[in-house]
Amino acid sequence: MSVGIPEPPRTDTSKAHPARVHDWLPGGKDNYPVDEAVGEKPPRRRRATPPGSHPVMSHAASDLHPEPAEQVTAEYAGACIRLGVRTREEVARFFDGLDLVEPGLVAAPEWFRTPPAPSPEDSDIYAGVARLR
């Protein structure tokens, strides 16, 4: 290093970092196993969230239309971008311990309350709203 210029801090990959955990949640690639381990434990992230809050999540689906999802994921991978898509079961884990609001974790168009709503069959996105006890 140059004289008088401090050395930048090193990345400690043995400890989870909030920015890397946030990157992991939608399927990002800039994280380490320790970040994924923290991200897999949704209840820990909710400790500071007040009861009565309504967490909302939407996520790209891998099982609503598997072939197009695989094709798009491969195209992104060709550009060195990891596209994070999950099955309904994988997305549902983020709602563990919460009370899902009707209609639950469903294809995003099922949340439309006024016409015209897109057809759920055309959606590649899961969406859900929950209520924190």
N, C-alpha and C positions, 0 to 999 in steps of 0.2 A: 504494500500500500504506500501511497505517497505520504510524505511527512505532514503531519497535522490533520490528515483526513482519517477519521476513525473507520475501522473495518465494519462492514455491514453485519447485522446479526445473522446468525445461521438459522436455517429452518430446522426446527426440532420435529422430526417425523414420528417421534415416539408419543407425542401428545396431540390430541385432536385440536383443530383450530376451527372456530366458527365459520370462517369464510370457506374453508375446504369442505366442511360438513354441508354448508349451504350449496356448494357446487355439486356434491354427491347426490343430494335429494332429487334433482331432476335428471340425474344420469350423467353428470359431468365426469370428466376424466382427470381433473387436476386435484386429486386427493390421494390419501394413503389409507391402508387398511384400518388404522386407528380411527380415521374420520368416518369410514363406513360403519364401523362398530358403534360409534355414537349415534349416527344417523338411523341405525336399525332400532334404536330405543326411543320411539316417539314420546312415551310418558315423561322421560327426563326433560325433554324440551318444553314441556307444558307447565313445569313447576311455577314459573313466574306469570302464567296466564291466569287472569282472574276467572272464577266460576261464572257461568252465564255467557262467557265469550262464545263466539261462533266461528271456529276455524273453517276455512274454505280451501279446497284443493281441486285442481284439475290437472290431469296428467295424460300424456300420450299413451295410447293403448297398444299392446302387442297382440291381443287376442280377439279384438273385435273384427279386424280384417288382417289376418296374419300375413298373407302374401304381400300386399302392399307395404305393410309395416317392415317386413324383412327387406324389401327392395329399397325403401327410403333409408333404412338404417345402413344398408350396404353402400348406397350412394354417398351418404354423409361420411362413412368410414373411409371412402376413397379420397375424401378431402381432409382426412385426419381429424374428423370431428366425431366424437362419440355421441350418438343420439340415444338418450335414455327413454326407452319405452318399457312399460311394465304390464303384466297381466292384471286383471281385476283383483285377484287375490293379493298380489304384491302391493297394489295401491291401497287396498283395504287395511293393510297393516298400519298405515299412517293414522287410521281412525280408531285403532285399538283403545279401549277404555273410554270412548266417547259415545254419546247418543247421537246416531245419525238422524238428521231431519229428513222427513219424507220429501222426495221419493227415494232417498238414500244415495248410494254410490251407483250411478247409472251413466249411460251415454249422455253427454252434455245437453243435447237437445231436449231431453226429458225434463230439464229444469225450466224450460220456457213456460210461462204462464199465460201468455197472450198469443193469439195467432198472428201471423203465420209462423209456426215453429218449423225448423228444419227437421227432416226425417231422422230418427235415431239410427236408422240403418246406414246413413251417410256419415256418421260420426266416427272419428278415430280417437276420441277424447273421453275419458271418464271424468265425472265431476261429482263432488259431494260436499255437503255442509253438515257440520256436527254441532252439538252443544256440549260445552265443557261443564261437567257437574261441579 
